[in-house]
Amino acid sequence: VDNEDANAMFGVILVLCEVTLSGFASIYFEKVIKVDPEKLTIWENNFNLALGSVPIYLAFIMYEGGGKTGFGGGWSHVTVLLSLLAAGGGLLVALSIKYGDSILKTLATSGGIVL
């Protein structure tokens, strides 16, 4: 097995892991949205779920100290745009789960990967 085949196989395995984890996350998020006794809005649910990642990210930032380029170093206008587009995509996923279901979202994600 040469290096290119190994990298391709590794990439396929990682994509399959991502799709599997995304499916589980979608099912959990659908449960949170549709069985919510408090009937929070989609924005409040997203904020509550994202709040758990803040301590983890802060720990990594403090450990790395901003890296060699400092905080925000190496970010171009394209990087900022792609980051904003990814955040917008996350909100669209949340809306598709709220008004559809996790199966519909997983099928759309799989179709996007195949295309």
N, C-alpha and C positions, 0 to 999 in steps of 0.2 A: 504494500500500500504506500503510494507516494504521498507527499505532503499536501498536495492539492485535494486529493480524494479524502484525506483525513480531515482537512478543514471543511470540506463540503459536508461530510457526514456529521461533524461537530455542529455545524450551522443548522442542519436539519433537526438534530436532536434538540438544540436550543429553541428552535421555533416551535417544535412540538411541546416542549415544556412551557413555553410562553402561552400557547393556545390553551393548554390544560389549566394552568393557573388562572388565566383570564376567564375561563369558563366557571371555575369555582368562585372567583371573585364576583362574577356577574350574578351567580345564583344567590350568594350571600347579600349582595347589594339589593337585588330584587326583593329578597325577604325583608330587608331593613325598610325599604320604601313602601312595600305593599302591606306589611303587617305592623306598621308603626302605630302604636296606640296614641302617640302625641300628635300625629298627622303633621309632621314638620314639612317645610317646603323642600324642594330639591336642593336649593342653595344651602339650607341649614344642614341637611343630611351630608352633602359633600364636605362642608366645613367640619362637621363632627368626625367624619371618617378620615379626613386629611390631617386633623389635629394630632392623631396618634403618631404620625410620621415626623412631626416637628422635632421631638427630642432626639430621634435617631439621626436626623440630618444635622442638628446642632452638635451632636457628639462627633460626627465625622468632620464637620467644619473646624471644631476646636482641636481635634486630633491632628488634622492636616495643617492648620494655621493658614489656610488660604492657598497652600501650595507655593510653587516657585514664582508664579505670576501675580499672586495676591488675590484678594476677593474680587470676583468678576473679571479677572484678567483672562485674556484669550477669547472673550465673547465678542463676536462681530455682530453687525446688524442682521445678518442672515441667521445667526445662532439665536438671537433674541426673537426674531420672527418665527423660527421653527418651534421655539419653546412656547410661544403664545398660541401657535396653531395646535400644538399637542394639548395644551390646556383646554382650548376650545373643543377639541375632539373628545376630551374626557367629559365635558359637559354634554356634548351630543350623545355620547354613550349613555350617560345617566338619564337623559330624556327618553332615549329609545327604550331603556329598561322600564322606566316609569309608565310609558304609554304602550309598550309592547311587552316582551318578556325576554328572559335571558337566552332562550333558544334562538330567537330572532337576532339578538345581538351577536351570539357566537357564530351563527351562519354568515352574518355580514362581515365579521372579522375574518373568518376563514376564507370567504370569497375575496376579500381585499388582499389577503396574503397570497392566494393563488394567482390573482391577476397581477 
